[in-house]
Structures are given as C-alpha cells and as structure tokens.
Amino acid sequence: MKRGEISFWLTHPGAPTAPPTQTLARDIDCDVAIVGGGLSGLWVAWALAQVRPELSVAVLEAECLGFGASGRNGGWMSAKQVGVRRALARGAGGAKAVTDMQDRLASACNEVVDILGADEIDARRGGWTQLARSASELRRAENYVAESRRWGLDESSIRMMSAEETYERIHASGIVGAIHSPHNYCVDPVKMVFRLASLAIDAGAAVYTGARVTNIEPGQLTVGPHRVKASQIVVATEGYTAAQPGQRRRMLPLNSSMLVTEPLTQDQWARVGWDHHDGVSATAHTYFHSERTPDGRIAIGGRGRPYRFGSRTDRNGMTDEATVRSLMQVIEDLFPGLGARPAHAWCGVIGVTRDWSPFLDYDSAGQVLRMGGYAGQGLTASYLAGLAAADLLTGRKSFLSTSAWVRPVPRRWEPEPLRWIGANGFYLAYSLADRLEALSRSDRTSRIARIADKIAAR
Ligand SMILES: Cc1cc2nc3c(=O)[nH]c(=O)nc-3n(C[C@H](O)[C@H](O)[C@H](O)COP(=O)(O)OP(=O)(O)OC[C@H]3O[C@@H](n4cnc5c(N)ncnc54)[C@H](O)[C@@H]3O)c2cc1C
C-alpha cells in the first residue's frame, strides 16, 4: 500500500491531468496577487473575473495545483455549518447573519456543481448521514438537531433517523440512530481543483506553480529572486499560514488523515449496504467521515497525529502506520469481518482559528485580504469566501461582503508548548471520553469531553 505522495486523488493511475500553469521567470505587475492556489485562491481569481474582468490577476502557488488540503480532502461538499454559530453571532450581524449564511451554504453546493459541471468533478448528490452508535452519541445527535432547529434549520435540512431507517441506508454495526441531511455532494477533490483552475485561467487569471512567496508586504510579494507588484494582495494559504512571519499563532495547522481501501467486491458492497451517495460520519468525539468512491472504494478520514510541535506541517502527506491501523480499525469496527484492504493513506492540514470559525480580514488600507479558517469544511465555504473576497476587493457591497465571515482574524492561539499540549491533549481527552461513554452505557456525554469542548471553545 502507498503512504504519502500527497494524496490518492492526485496520484492514482486514473487521476486527471492538471491544466497548464506558468513558471514565474521575471518580475511582474498585476492588480491582484493571490498567495495560494488551493480552492480559496482559485475561487477568488475566478470570482474577480466575473465581477471585474478587466483586472489582471495572478495566483502564486508554492507547489503544484492540488498540493494543499484542496487536493487531499475527503470530498464532502456539504451545507454543514462552517464555524461555531455562537462565535460568529458575536459579530455586528448577530444571530441573523449566522442563519443567513447557513441558508446560503445550501444553495452554494448546487451553484458550485452548476459552475464546475457534475461530470467534470464526479459530483454525486446524496446527503450526509452521521451515525450514532451508543446512547450518549444518540443523545448528542438529538441535541445537535434540536440546536439546529433553534438556529432555523427545519426537517428538510436536518433530521433524526431511527436505527431501522439508518440500517436501510447502511449496514454498519451497533447503529442506534443517525442525523441525516440531504445537502451534500461527494466529489473528486483534485478534479474540482483542476476544473476550477481551468475556468480561472480561461477567464484570464495567470496561475503560477512552483512559486513560493517568501515575503508579503502591502503592494509587493517576493517569490525567490522575483518581485510581484500588486495593488491588492490576497493571502489564501489556510493551514500553511503559520509558516509566514508574524502568523505563527493565527491559524493552527490541524492534521487530518485519509485512507482509501482497495476496491470492494460486489459481495462486500452488498454486506455494507451502502448503495447511495451519502457521506457517512460519526457522532463519536473522535470523528471520522467517509464516502464511497466512483471506483468502488471506501474513502475514510479522521484520526492521525493531530498537531505537530511549532505548527509544522507534513511532508507530501506522509502519514504513519499507526494512522493506517487506526482508520482500518474504524472500517473493521463498522463492518466486522468485511476484509477491506488499505490501498493508500495520506494526511494534510486544515486551518483552525482560535474560535474555530472562518474569517475574511481586509485591512483598512484595502491592500491585504487574509481569508480561511474553515476548520475542515472548506469545499463549499471556499466558494462563498471567494465570492465575498471578490466583492470586498472591488468595493461591492453585497450579502457576502457584509456577512458574518467578514471579520478580523480571531485572537491568537497559545504559545508553545501550550499549543502542542492543548491540541494533542484534546485528542487524547476525546479518545478517552469515547471509551468511557462506551463502557458506561449512559446517555450522558462524558465530563472529560464537556470540559475539553469548553477549553477548546468549540
Ligand atoms: C484530510 C482532509 C480531509 C478534508 N475533508 C474535507 C471534506 O470532506 N469536506 C470539506 O468541506 N473540507 C474538507 N477538508 C478541508 C478542505 O480541504 C479545506 O478547508 C480547503 O481545501 C481549504 O482550501 P484553501 O485553498 O483555503 O487551502 P489549501 O487547499 O490548503 O491551499 C493553500 C495553498 O497555499 C499554498 N501555499 C502555502 N504557502 C504558500 C506560499 N508561501 N506561497 C505560495 N503558496 C503557498 C499551499 O501549497 C496550498 O496549495 C479536509 C482537509 C483535509 C486535510
């Protein structure tokens, strides 16, 4: 089996070919320079071309297209809440701004498919189903749905399913119920990045790869020996932001791992009973998310080493044996005796702000816009953030440019070693809480998990 090599989506034999990009071989001038060629940066480039096609836009990507989280993720493009509602409701727009954004996310999934094309990105409409497999998980799931109701989401957006109804959708062991939402597509992440890059390039953006920005200052970027002069700069480096001077504690690069199995046989799929396109996840504190790939594999994400000291990031997605074992154990636990075999495992980083919520932080001089902080929900969010960024940069007052996400970067994370102790300690606490809840059979969430949630501000 393979480990690392960025991701299965980028390197498997049938992987798509990247659109042609440019190499930065001289100094350039442009109206808007975008640091980071993931979904965020590319959506900004695309959206700018829609609202002000005359602007010259350059996207500077340090590695290749699909190198970051955008090319390594689990492929759920959902309308799930992005960020923590009560944190976002502290903004000027209050609770209304949060519910407005929630509604916008649901339509955004469909818009992305319309723009990029369902076939081009292997978009499969299902929903998402979050399994509850113990009394405490069931109660937590019910509380989550009840809270969603208070924030205005009705039965058509999110509801509880009985154990029987859930089992009909998927034959996982130990099911006692599930949350279900119809708002999700499973997509091929790399096809999505490549398609969006093609559209941005066709619309006039210059996309440079192998162009690592080593210095960011208003009006100018440094890329190796070259200068990129720009009236406006967008920084869309999400989980990689901590490597920039002055940014080490702004966004925590939280590690997230993925694994795909070898294709399952028809018999194995019949036992799994997963013959729809739902993304399937857990209510356990140690979360997993999974999808059925078009070529008949299970793709599953979660686990892994949560955080590397000093906000360091992985090397080309290399992940360890323990993570592979742990993700395979989740599959075995869901479908005992299935006999699935691992094919490729990798990891990546998601950008997490101190209040676990997204931001578009535009400086008062209108020269530098920083964006990100989707905390693992970036497939739909990066589209809306890209539209919002284009409106902010061009001075258009719109629903998105005045939304709850437009706000300063939240307060900093704690210095090391507190950051390392905290991030890894939470993970241990949540694993322990899962074990204690399973043993107690009570429907109460473990006190350890409740304390961890409070300290983490989740
Ligand atoms: C394993 C995993 C599973 C996930 N699953 C899901 C999921 O199922 N659904 C979902 O909605 N979200 C998921 N996410 C999160 C989602 O992938 C991200 O939120 C989203 O891709 C962020 O896009 P981005 O463009 O902001 O960041 P990225 O895709 O990380 O792009 C940032 C880019 O900036 C580049 N860069 C960094 N520094 C520099 C520099 N100095 N100069 C130039 N370029 C630079 C990087 O090389 C990178 O390509 C997952 C993430 C991971 C890691």
The ligand as a Gaussian input file, in Angstrom:
#p B3LYP/6-31G(d) Opt

LIG

0 1
 C       -7.506000      15.166000       5.035000
 C       -8.502000      16.295000       4.857000
 C       -9.854000      15.991000       4.677000
 C      -10.776000      17.033000       4.475000
 N      -12.060000      16.727000       4.156000
 C      -12.930000      17.706000       3.824000
 C      -14.224000      17.404000       3.338000
 O      -14.571000      16.244000       3.142000
 N      -15.079000      18.449000       3.086000
 C      -14.703000      19.747000       3.258000
 O      -15.523000      20.653000       3.033000
 N      -13.445000      20.080000       3.646000
 C      -12.555000      19.090000       3.921000
 N      -11.280000      19.406000       4.281000
 C      -10.895000      20.821000       4.354000
 C      -10.721000      21.448000       2.962000
 O       -9.939000      20.604000       2.166000
 C      -10.063000      22.823000       3.137000
 O      -10.861000      23.600000       4.013000
 C       -9.928000      23.578000       1.823000
 O       -9.372000      22.766000       0.831000
 C       -9.066000      24.812000       2.048000
 O       -8.744000      25.358000       0.795000
 P       -7.665000      26.510000       0.726000
 O       -7.490000      26.866000      -0.671000
 O       -8.077000      27.602000       1.661000
 O       -6.336000      25.867000       1.348000
 P       -5.329000      24.806000       0.658000
 O       -6.021000      23.895000      -0.255000
 O       -4.543000      24.208000       1.768000
 O       -4.431000      25.722000      -0.241000
 C       -3.430000      26.560000       0.279000
 C       -2.329000      26.563000      -0.754000
 O       -1.388000      27.581000      -0.392000
 C       -0.127000      27.137000      -0.833000
 N        0.894000      27.917000      -0.118000
 C        1.189000      27.857000       1.196000
 N        2.181000      28.726000       1.481000
 C        2.491000      29.362000       0.310000
 C        3.423000      30.357000      -0.048000
 N        4.249000      30.890000       0.855000
 N        3.468000      30.783000      -1.332000
 C        2.631000      30.268000      -2.260000
 N        1.720000      29.300000      -1.970000
 C        1.659000      28.861000      -0.700000
 C       -0.114000      25.655000      -0.485000
 O        0.852000      24.935000      -1.223000
 C       -1.554000      25.259000      -0.815000
 O       -1.680000      24.704000      -2.107000
 C      -10.333000      18.398000       4.514000
 C       -8.979000      18.687000       4.709000
 C       -8.065000      17.647000       4.876000
 C       -6.603000      17.988000       5.076000

